[in-house]
């Protein structure tokens, strides 16, 4: 049985890690290389690095920052933001990324998913889906792109099925409604998508307690939990989370002995 994963997320704008609520009100959260080293040393299973302004600003991901970050960590590392071609994927993998994350470009050009999977392997291709409920209590979500700025009209469940069929190796599923709120993941969203696709789902948006993480990995059926605010703000540490989840009998990789 594959171990469940804890994955800190570094949302980067203008060379700094930032965090907001519901994709707005961004505030500075630190230096990306420093935080990446801290989380890698603390026992995180992977890292995600998202240049959140790249697609909106129409530019490529900051390759040099990716290179410095990748050189500083010893765990798998996913990079996303502004990647719109096979050449862009190649550049980031050469800079040290283990996987790349496609979002806006995948919606615009779905063939990039299949082309990337064919050339680099499905394990390298993560598709990020930013989901917002159409109505407060509905079980219907819409796909947003360009850092949550633009609605697409696409149904999240249908889009998730399509990206899996095209060869994506994982889905990074963010609840825009829960993002940065620390009020809990959208369990219904994660459970429905996890049940509908044959690939791992990384749950994102809303982590505020160990209970929230436990719930999304069990009730939400997610394969991994993405963490940002509660780590950046020092509410919890990777060590605390892992120790508690292991005590609750979840299949989590134990911390290595120092």
Order of alpha helices (4+ residues) and beta strands (2+ residues): beta-beta-beta-alpha-beta-alpha-alpha-beta-alpha-beta-alpha-alpha-beta-beta-beta-alpha-beta-alpha-beta-alpha-beta-alpha-alpha
